[in-house]
Amino acid sequence: MQKIILSKLQQKILLDHTCKEEPNEACAILYGNKIEGGNIVKEIWLTKNDTPSPIEFTLSAEQTWEMDQKRKELNLEIIGIFHSHPKGEAFPSNTDKKFMQNNPYVWIIYSGINKNFRAFILESDSVEIPIEGK
Ligand SMILES: [Zn+2]
């Protein structure tokens, strides 16, 4: 069973970013390390939603390039992708599932309705994994 370790402080950083981007979806890249049975988030890069919308997000080509540069600079792995659903549940949409296939990281989603974070990985379908935060 996998899990993701995202500290309370990191959750606060994501939450602040989410509030700032409302009513549109917010997104961020989570860098860290894989350990046995889990993923630890060490650095968060708050990205700009290139398709400002309440129901989708994209990264510009520049940001996609920078995402990889940062990974090398930080000497960490890309662990996860965060985005918010301002008016939806913290559950991957069909579009998210499609992107999850090409981006096999932990997907953390924040629901603006339920005010909660949930994490998913894609197996044959999306599977929820626990978020452990201190
Ligand atoms: Zn989504």
Backbone and ligand atoms as CSV (ligand in chain L), in Angstrom:
chain,resi,resn,atom,element,x,y,z
A,1,MET,N,N,0.842,-1.200,0.000
A,1,MET,CA,C,0.000,0.000,0.000
A,1,MET,C,C,0.880,1.255,0.000
A,2,GLN,N,N,0.638,2.116,-0.920
A,2,GLN,CA,C,1.381,3.376,-0.961
A,2,GLN,C,C,0.737,4.411,-0.074
A,3,LYS,N,N,1.512,5.435,0.240
A,3,LYS,CA,C,0.937,6.587,0.932
A,3,LYS,C,C,1.761,7.799,0.540
A,4,ILE,N,N,1.265,8.987,0.890
A,4,ILE,CA,C,2.043,10.192,0.630
A,4,ILE,C,C,2.117,10.992,1.918
A,5,ILE,N,N,3.317,11.478,2.208
A,5,ILE,CA,C,3.510,12.265,3.423
A,5,ILE,C,C,3.582,13.733,3.023
A,6,LEU,N,N,2.591,14.462,3.469
A,6,LEU,CA,C,2.438,15.881,3.145
A,6,LEU,C,C,2.180,16.582,4.473
A,7,SER,N,N,3.137,17.362,4.930
A,7,SER,CA,C,3.015,17.960,6.267
A,7,SER,C,C,1.866,18.967,6.321
A,8,LYS,N,N,1.454,19.277,7.536
A,8,LYS,CA,C,0.381,20.266,7.731
A,8,LYS,C,C,0.790,21.619,7.135
A,9,LEU,N,N,2.080,21.953,7.270
A,9,LEU,CA,C,2.575,23.217,6.724
A,9,LEU,C,C,2.474,23.203,5.195
A,10,GLN,N,N,2.831,22.083,4.584
A,10,GLN,CA,C,2.719,21.965,3.123
A,10,GLN,C,C,1.258,22.035,2.696
A,11,GLN,N,N,0.386,21.449,3.500
A,11,GLN,CA,C,-1.055,21.511,3.177
A,11,GLN,C,C,-1.536,22.957,3.232
A,12,LYS,N,N,-0.981,23.717,4.192
A,12,LYS,CA,C,-1.360,25.123,4.335
A,12,LYS,C,C,-0.880,25.920,3.111
A,13,ILE,N,N,0.318,25.617,2.627
A,13,ILE,CA,C,0.865,26.298,1.440
A,13,ILE,C,C,-0.046,26.042,0.235
A,14,LEU,N,N,-0.488,24.795,0.093
A,14,LEU,CA,C,-1.371,24.443,-1.033
A,14,LEU,C,C,-2.737,25.098,-0.880
A,15,LEU,N,N,-3.187,25.158,0.365
A,15,LEU,CA,C,-4.496,25.757,0.630
A,15,LEU,C,C,-4.482,27.263,0.329
A,16,ASP,N,N,-3.421,27.948,0.743
A,16,ASP,CA,C,-3.302,29.387,0.466
A,16,ASP,C,C,-3.284,29.650,-1.038
A,17,HIS,N,N,-2.533,28.803,-1.763
A,17,HIS,CA,C,-2.435,28.927,-3.221
A,17,HIS,C,C,-3.823,28.711,-3.836
A,18,THR,N,N,-4.538,27.714,-3.335
A,18,THR,CA,C,-5.880,27.389,-3.823
A,18,THR,C,C,-6.835,28.571,-3.630
A,19,CYS,N,N,-6.775,29.186,-2.443
A,19,CYS,CA,C,-7.657,30.330,-2.151
A,19,CYS,C,C,-7.348,31.496,-3.076
A,20,LYS,N,N,-6.055,31.698,-3.352
A,20,LYS,CA,C,-5.637,32.812,-4.210
A,20,LYS,C,C,-6.128,32.633,-5.640
A,21,GLU,N,N,-6.183,31.393,-6.097
A,21,GLU,CA,C,-6.556,31.103,-7.490
A,21,GLU,C,C,-8.066,31.009,-7.706
A,22,GLU,N,N,-8.825,30.927,-6.626
A,22,GLU,CA,C,-10.276,30.807,-6.776
A,22,GLU,C,C,-10.826,31.964,-7.585
A,23,PRO,N,N,-11.835,31.770,-8.446
A,23,PRO,CA,C,-12.652,30.561,-8.600
A,23,PRO,C,C,-12.047,29.507,-9.537
A,24,ASN,N,N,-10.800,29.733,-9.992
A,24,ASN,CA,C,-10.209,28.779,-10.933
A,24,ASN,C,C,-9.455,27.673,-10.202
A,25,GLU,N,N,-9.160,26.628,-10.932
A,25,GLU,CA,C,-8.382,25.540,-10.358
A,25,GLU,C,C,-6.943,26.011,-10.132
A,26,ALA,N,N,-6.379,25.601,-9.017
A,26,ALA,CA,C,-4.973,25.881,-8.710
A,26,ALA,C,C,-4.187,24.609,-8.961
A,27,CYS,N,N,-2.893,24.753,-9.266
A,27,CYS,CA,C,-2.073,23.552,-9.474
A,27,CYS,C,C,-0.665,23.770,-8.939
A,28,ALA,N,N,-0.017,22.671,-8.627
A,28,ALA,CA,C,1.348,22.717,-8.084
A,28,ALA,C,C,2.033,21.384,-8.347
A,29,ILE,N,N,3.346,21.438,-8.354
A,29,ILE,CA,C,4.147,20.214,-8.526
A,29,ILE,C,C,4.824,19.902,-7.191
A,30,LEU,N,N,4.757,18.641,-6.802
A,30,LEU,CA,C,5.309,18.206,-5.526
A,30,LEU,C,C,6.561,17.373,-5.779
A,31,TYR,N,N,7.671,17.821,-5.216
A,31,TYR,CA,C,8.944,17.104,-5.363
A,31,TYR,C,C,9.302,16.420,-4.051
A,32,GLY,N,N,9.992,15.317,-4.153
A,32,GLY,CA,C,10.386,14.634,-2.928
A,32,GLY,C,C,11.108,13.351,-3.224
A,33,ASN,N,N,10.972,12.422,-2.311
A,33,ASN,CA,C,11.629,11.119,-2.443
A,33,ASN,C,C,10.623,10.007,-2.254
A,34,LYS,N,N,10.931,8.910,-2.923
A,34,LYS,CA,C,10.149,7.690,-2.714
A,34,LYS,C,C,10.876,6.877,-1.654
A,35,ILE,N,N,10.131,6.437,-0.663
A,35,ILE,CA,C,10.711,5.554,0.336
A,35,ILE,C,C,9.879,4.286,0.312
A,36,GLU,N,N,10.282,3.282,1.059
A,36,GLU,CA,C,9.543,2.040,1.027
A,36,GLU,C,C,8.099,2.286,1.456
A,37,GLY,N,N,7.191,1.949,0.598
A,37,GLY,CA,C,5.769,2.078,0.915
A,37,GLY,C,C,5.234,3.495,0.930
A,38,GLY,N,N,6.054,4.456,0.483
A,38,GLY,CA,C,5.512,5.813,0.552
A,38,GLY,C,C,6.238,6.825,-0.295
A,39,ASN,N,N,5.775,8.034,-0.208
A,39,ASN,CA,C,6.330,9.158,-0.943
A,39,ASN,C,C,6.378,10.328,0.033
A,40,ILE,N,N,7.538,10.955,0.151
A,40,ILE,CA,C,7.652,12.109,1.049
A,40,ILE,C,C,7.777,13.361,0.208
A,41,VAL,N,N,6.913,14.341,0.473
A,41,VAL,CA,C,6.990,15.608,-0.237
A,41,VAL,C,C,8.001,16.495,0.486
A,42,LYS,N,N,8.967,17.026,-0.282
A,42,LYS,CA,C,9.987,17.892,0.325
A,42,LYS,C,C,9.906,19.329,-0.177
A,43,GLU,N,N,9.529,19.493,-1.431
A,43,GLU,CA,C,9.460,20.835,-2.007
A,43,GLU,C,C,8.179,20.958,-2.820
A,44,ILE,N,N,7.606,22.154,-2.767
A,44,ILE,CA,C,6.388,22.412,-3.540
A,44,ILE,C,C,6.656,23.566,-4.488
A,45,TRP,N,N,6.307,23.377,-5.731
A,45,TRP,CA,C,6.411,24.472,-6.697
A,45,TRP,C,C,4.988,24.850,-7.101
A,46,LEU,N,N,4.606,26.073,-6.716
A,46,LEU,CA,C,3.263,26.555,-7.050
A,46,LEU,C,C,3.275,27.009,-8.502
A,47,THR,N,N,2.476,26.385,-9.318
A,47,THR,CA,C,2.473,26.704,-10.744
A,47,THR,C,C,1.246,27.544,-11.096
A,48,LYS,N,N,1.285,28.033,-12.328
A,48,LYS,CA,C,0.211,28.892,-12.811
A,48,LYS,C,C,-0.664,28.053,-13.729
A,49,ASN,N,N,-1.959,28.119,-13.493
A,49,ASN,CA,C,-2.890,27.415,-14.375
A,49,ASN,C,C,-2.943,28.158,-15.705
A,50,ASP,N,N,-2.459,27.509,-16.766
A,50,ASP,CA,C,-2.373,28.149,-18.071
A,50,ASP,C,C,-3.738,28.215,-18.765
A,51,THR,N,N,-4.710,27.507,-18.210
A,51,THR,CA,C,-6.082,27.549,-18.732
A,51,THR,C,C,-6.974,27.968,-17.562
A,52,PRO,N,N,-6.903,29.240,-17.158
A,52,PRO,CA,C,-7.655,29.630,-15.956
A,52,PRO,C,C,-9.132,29.266,-16.101
A,53,SER,N,N,-9.541,28.283,-15.317
A,53,SER,CA,C,-10.905,27.773,-15.413
A,53,SER,C,C,-11.256,27.076,-14.108
A,54,PRO,N,N,-12.551,27.080,-13.737
A,54,PRO,CA,C,-12.957,26.373,-12.522
A,54,PRO,C,C,-12.991,24.861,-12.712
A,55,ILE,N,N,-12.848,24.381,-13.969
A,55,ILE,CA,C,-12.980,22.939,-14.190
A,55,ILE,C,C,-11.799,22.292,-14.893
A,56,GLU,N,N,-10.748,23.039,-15.152
A,56,GLU,CA,C,-9.565,22.381,-15.716
A,56,GLU,C,C,-8.301,23.154,-15.407
A,57,PHE,N,N,-7.180,22.477,-15.609
A,57,PHE,CA,C,-5.892,23.150,-15.454
A,57,PHE,C,C,-4.911,22.569,-16.455
A,58,THR,N,N,-3.986,23.419,-16.891
A,58,THR,CA,C,-2.894,22.957,-17.751
A,58,THR,C,C,-1.641,23.724,-17.353
A,59,LEU,N,N,-0.511,23.169,-17.696
A,59,LEU,CA,C,0.758,23.859,-17.499
A,59,LEU,C,C,1.233,24.295,-18.869
A,60,SER,N,N,1.796,25.496,-18.935
A,60,SER,CA,C,2.346,25.956,-20.210
A,60,SER,C,C,3.562,25.101,-20.557
A,61,ALA,N,N,3.972,25.178,-21.823
A,61,ALA,CA,C,5.157,24.429,-22.262
A,61,ALA,C,C,6.385,24.879,-21.465
A,62,GLU,N,N,6.458,26.186,-21.173
A,62,GLU,CA,C,7.592,26.713,-20.392
A,62,GLU,C,C,7.621,26.097,-19.000
A,63,GLN,N,N,6.430,26.027,-18.392
A,63,GLN,CA,C,6.372,25.464,-17.039
A,63,GLN,C,C,6.707,23.968,-17.043
A,64,THR,N,N,6.297,23.277,-18.101
A,64,THR,CA,C,6.606,21.853,-18.203
A,64,THR,C,C,8.116,21.663,-18.294
A,65,TRP,N,N,8.769,22.559,-19.022
A,65,TRP,CA,C,10.226,22.517,-19.136
A,65,TRP,C,C,10.865,22.828,-17.777
A,66,GLU,N,N,10.334,23.866,-17.140
A,66,GLU,CA,C,10.873,24.278,-15.839
A,66,GLU,C,C,10.671,23.200,-14.772
A,67,MET,N,N,9.584,22.481,-14.896
A,67,MET,CA,C,9.273,21.407,-13.945
A,67,MET,C,C,10.428,20.400,-13.895
A,68,ASP,N,N,10.962,20.082,-15.064
A,68,ASP,CA,C,12.046,19.121,-15.147
A,68,ASP,C,C,13.379,19.727,-14.710
A,69,GLN,N,N,13.567,21.023,-15.045
A,69,GLN,CA,C,14.786,21.717,-14.609
A,69,GLN,C,C,14.862,21.738,-13.087
A,70,LYS,N,N,13.723,22.054,-12.465
A,70,LYS,CA,C,13.677,22.125,-10.999
A,70,LYS,C,C,13.993,20.771,-10.384
A,71,ARG,N,N,13.502,19.730,-11.004
A,71,ARG,CA,C,13.758,18.382,-10.495
A,71,ARG,C,C,15.272,18.130,-10.436
A,72,LYS,N,N,15.971,18.538,-11.494
A,72,LYS,CA,C,17.420,18.350,-11.532
A,72,LYS,C,C,18.119,19.227,-10.497
A,73,GLU,N,N,17.686,20.508,-10.424
A,73,GLU,CA,C,18.292,21.433,-9.464
A,73,GLU,C,C,18.116,20.964,-8.025
A,74,LEU,N,N,16.909,20.511,-7.724
A,74,LEU,CA,C,16.597,20.092,-6.353
A,74,LEU,C,C,17.162,18.712,-6.036
A,75,ASN,N,N,17.500,17.984,-7.098
A,75,ASN,CA,C,17.951,16.609,-6.947
A,75,ASN,C,C,16.898,15.767,-6.215
A,76,LEU,N,N,15.655,15.983,-6.605
A,76,LEU,CA,C,14.530,15.232,-6.039
A,76,LEU,C,C,13.731,14.647,-7.197
A,77,GLU,N,N,12.800,13.796,-6.848
A,77,GLU,CA,C,11.924,13.243,-7.873
A,77,GLU,C,C,10.605,14.009,-7.896
A,78,ILE,N,N,9.936,13.947,-9.020
A,78,ILE,CA,C,8.575,14.463,-9.052
A,78,ILE,C,C,7.719,13.379,-8.397
A,79,ILE,N,N,7.092,13.756,-7.280
A,79,ILE,CA,C,6.318,12.807,-6.491
A,79,ILE,C,C,4.831,12.926,-6.803
A,80,GLY,N,N,4.412,14.162,-6.986
A,80,GLY,CA,C,2.972,14.333,-7.141
A,80,GLY,C,C,2.587,15.583,-7.891
A,81,ILE,N,N,1.337,15.578,-8.299
A,81,ILE,CA,C,0.725,16.743,-8.938
A,81,ILE,C,C,-0.470,17.115,-8.078
A,82,PHE,N,N,-0.519,18.395,-7.728
A,82,PHE,CA,C,-1.651,18.877,-6.946
A,82,PHE,C,C,-2.536,19.742,-7.828
A,83,HIS,N,N,-3.847,19.622,-7.668
A,83,HIS,CA,C,-4.757,20.628,-8.217
A,83,HIS,C,C,-6.027,20.667,-7.389
A,84,SER,N,N,-6.759,21.755,-7.559
A,84,SER,CA,C,-7.971,21.928,-6.754
A,84,SER,C,C,-9.211,21.772,-7.623
A,85,HIS,N,N,-10.278,21.365,-6.989
A,85,HIS,CA,C,-11.607,21.361,-7.605
A,85,HIS,C,C,-12.446,22.348,-6.802
A,86,PRO,N,N,-12.459,23.621,-7.220
A,86,PRO,CA,C,-13.152,24.644,-6.418
A,86,PRO,C,C,-14.621,24.308,-6.155
A,87,LYS,N,N,-15.270,23.693,-7.145
A,87,LYS,CA,C,-16.697,23.405,-6.988
A,87,LYS,C,C,-16.996,21.916,-7.075
A,88,GLY,N,N,-15.999,21.106,-6.828
A,88,GLY,CA,C,-16.222,19.666,-6.963
A,88,GLY,C,C,-15.627,18.869,-5.822
A,89,GLU,N,N,-15.877,17.572,-5.879
A,89,GLU,CA,C,-15.353,16.647,-4.886
A,89,GLU,C,C,-13.857,16.423,-5.164
A,90,ALA,N,N,-13.141,15.995,-4.147
A,90,ALA,CA,C,-11.717,15.676,-4.315
A,90,ALA,C,C,-11.595,14.270,-4.882
A,91,PHE,N,N,-11.986,14.148,-6.148
A,91,PHE,CA,C,-11.983,12.850,-6.810
A,91,PHE,C,C,-11.595,13.086,-8.275
A,92,PRO,N,N,-10.731,12.242,-8.865
A,92,PRO,CA,C,-10.279,12.510,-10.237
A,92,PRO,C,C,-11.425,12.483,-11.261
A,93,SER,N,N,-11.469,13.514,-12.084
A,93,SER,CA,C,-12.453,13.556,-13.173
A,93,SER,C,C,-11.953,12.635,-14.280
A,94,ASN,N,N,-12.777,12.405,-15.283
A,94,ASN,CA,C,-12.342,11.574,-16.411
A,94,ASN,C,C,-11.133,12.189,-17.115
A,95,THR,N,N,-11.119,13.531,-17.200
A,95,THR,CA,C,-9.973,14.223,-17.799
A,95,THR,C,C,-8.731,13.977,-16.946
A,96,ASP,N,N,-8.896,14.084,-15.625
A,96,ASP,CA,C,-7.753,13.831,-14.730
A,96,ASP,C,C,-7.204,12.429,-14.949
A,97,LYS,N,N,-8.094,11.457,-15.054
A,97,LYS,CA,C,-7.653,10.063,-15.225
A,97,LYS,C,C,-6.855,9.896,-16.509
A,98,LYS,N,N,-7.270,10.624,-17.538
A,98,LYS,CA,C,-6.553,10.563,-18.816
A,98,LYS,C,C,-5.130,11.109,-18.627
A,99,PHE,N,N,-5.025,12.250,-17.911
A,99,PHE,CA,C,-3.702,12.836,-17.670
A,99,PHE,C,C,-2.871,12.001,-16.707
A,100,MET,N,N,-3.547,11.293,-15.821
A,100,MET,CA,C,-2.826,10.443,-14.864
A,100,MET,C,C,-2.052,9.345,-15.598
A,101,GLN,N,N,-2.592,8.912,-16.743
A,101,GLN,CA,C,-1.911,7.867,-17.518
A,101,GLN,C,C,-0.542,8.331,-18.002
A,102,ASN,N,N,-0.464,9.603,-18.398
A,102,ASN,CA,C,0.811,10.127,-18.902
A,102,ASN,C,C,1.678,10.711,-17.802
A,103,ASN,N,N,1.095,10.910,-16.632
A,103,ASN,CA,C,1.820,11.498,-15.506
A,103,ASN,C,C,1.610,10.612,-14.282
A,104,PRO,N,N,2.331,9.490,-14.250
A,104,PRO,CA,C,2.077,8.485,-13.220
A,104,PRO,C,C,2.665,8.853,-11.854
A,105,TYR,N,N,2.153,9.956,-11.316
A,105,TYR,CA,C,2.576,10.416,-9.995
A,105,TYR,C,C,1.379,10.274,-9.065
A,106,VAL,N,N,1.581,10.678,-7.810
A,106,VAL,CA,C,0.448,10.732,-6.888
A,106,VAL,C,C,-0.313,12.015,-7.214
A,107,TRP,N,N,-1.592,11.892,-7.391
A,107,TRP,CA,C,-2.411,13.063,-7.688
A,107,TRP,C,C,-3.153,13.475,-6.424
A,108,ILE,N,N,-2.858,14.680,-5.955
A,108,ILE,CA,C,-3.546,15.190,-4.772
A,108,ILE,C,C,-4.562,16.222,-5.237
A,109,ILE,N,N,-5.770,16.048,-4.777
A,109,ILE,CA,C,-6.853,16.957,-5.175
A,109,ILE,C,C,-7.458,17.573,-3.914
A,110,TYR,N,N,-7.731,18.865,-3.993
A,110,TYR,CA,C,-8.393,19.557,-2.885
A,110,TYR,C,C,-9.802,19.930,-3.322
A,111,SER,N,N,-10.768,19.622,-2.482
A,111,SER,CA,C,-12.149,19.979,-2.783
A,111,SER,C,C,-12.532,21.267,-2.069
A,112,GLY,N,N,-12.960,22.243,-2.864
A,112,GLY,CA,C,-13.426,23.505,-2.300
A,112,GLY,C,C,-14.774,23.357,-1.601
A,113,ILE,N,N,-15.479,22.278,-1.889
A,113,ILE,CA,C,-16.780,22.043,-1.248
A,113,ILE,C,C,-16.574,21.366,0.098
A,114,ASN,N,N,-15.819,20.273,0.078
A,114,ASN,CA,C,-15.646,19.495,1.318
A,114,ASN,C,C,-14.444,19.938,2.147
A,115,LYS,N,N,-13.635,20.854,1.568
A,115,LYS,CA,C,-12.445,21.372,2.266
A,115,LYS,C,C,-11.516,20.238,2.703
A,116,ASN,N,N,-11.294,19.301,1.801
A,116,ASN,CA,C,-10.373,18.210,2.154
A,116,ASN,C,C,-9.434,17.874,0.995
A,117,PHE,N,N,-8.289,17.304,1.369
A,117,PHE,CA,C,-7.323,16.811,0.400
A,117,PHE,C,C,-7.509,15.303,0.293
A,118,ARG,N,N,-7.404,14.785,-0.923
A,118,ARG,CA,C,-7.367,13.332,-1.103
A,118,ARG,C,C,-6.296,13.021,-2.138
A,119,ALA,N,N,-5.710,11.833,-2.031
A,119,ALA,CA,C,-4.613,11.460,-2.930
A,119,ALA,C,C,-4.965,10.190,-3.691
A,120,PHE,N,N,-4.534,10.157,-4.964
A,120,PHE,CA,C,-4.871,9.020,-5.827
A,120,PHE,C,C,-3.685,8.620,-6.683
A,121,ILE,N,N,-3.636,7.336,-6.969
A,121,ILE,CA,C,-2.705,6.859,-7.991
A,121,ILE,C,C,-3.550,6.102,-9.003
A,122,LEU,N,N,-3.018,5.959,-10.208
A,122,LEU,CA,C,-3.775,5.250,-11.231
A,122,LEU,C,C,-3.283,3.818,-11.339
A,123,GLU,N,N,-4.183,2.895,-11.114
A,123,GLU,CA,C,-3.870,1.501,-11.442
A,123,GLU,C,C,-4.766,1.184,-12.625
A,124,SER,N,N,-5.606,0.147,-12.575
A,124,SER,CA,C,-6.527,-0.021,-13.704
A,124,SER,C,C,-7.586,1.086,-13.655
A,125,ASP,N,N,-7.895,1.536,-12.424
A,125,ASP,CA,C,-8.718,2.735,-12.235
A,125,ASP,C,C,-7.974,3.572,-11.188
A,126,SER,N,N,-8.479,4.771,-10.856
A,126,SER,CA,C,-7.793,5.541,-9.832
A,126,SER,C,C,-8.056,4.898,-8.470
A,127,VAL,N,N,-7.017,4.852,-7.650
A,127,VAL,CA,C,-7.108,4.220,-6.338
A,127,VAL,C,C,-6.697,5.269,-5.305
A,128,GLU,N,N,-7.493,5.406,-4.258
A,128,GLU,CA,C,-7.139,6.386,-3.227
A,128,GLU,C,C,-6.044,5.834,-2.320
A,129,ILE,N,N,-5.088,6.692,-1.980
A,129,ILE,CA,C,-4.045,6.312,-1.024
A,129,ILE,C,C,-4.066,7.311,0.130
A,130,PRO,N,N,-3.625,6.900,1.322
A,130,PRO,CA,C,-3.700,7.819,2.454
A,130,PRO,C,C,-2.693,8.973,2.388
A,131,ILE,N,N,-3.098,10.114,2.943
A,131,ILE,CA,C,-2.204,11.259,3.121
A,131,ILE,C,C,-1.851,11.290,4.597
A,132,GLU,N,N,-0.556,11.288,4.885
A,132,GLU,CA,C,-0.116,11.334,6.260
A,132,GLU,C,C,0.510,12.713,6.480
A,133,GLY,N,N,-0.017,13.465,7.416
A,133,GLY,CA,C,0.525,14.806,7.635
A,133,GLY,C,C,0.806,15.073,9.090
A,134,LYS,N,N,1.931,15.701,9.345
A,134,LYS,CA,C,2.263,16.029,10.745
A,134,LYS,C,C,2.334,17.537,10.897
L,1,ZN,ZN,ZN,-9.355,17.618,-11.657
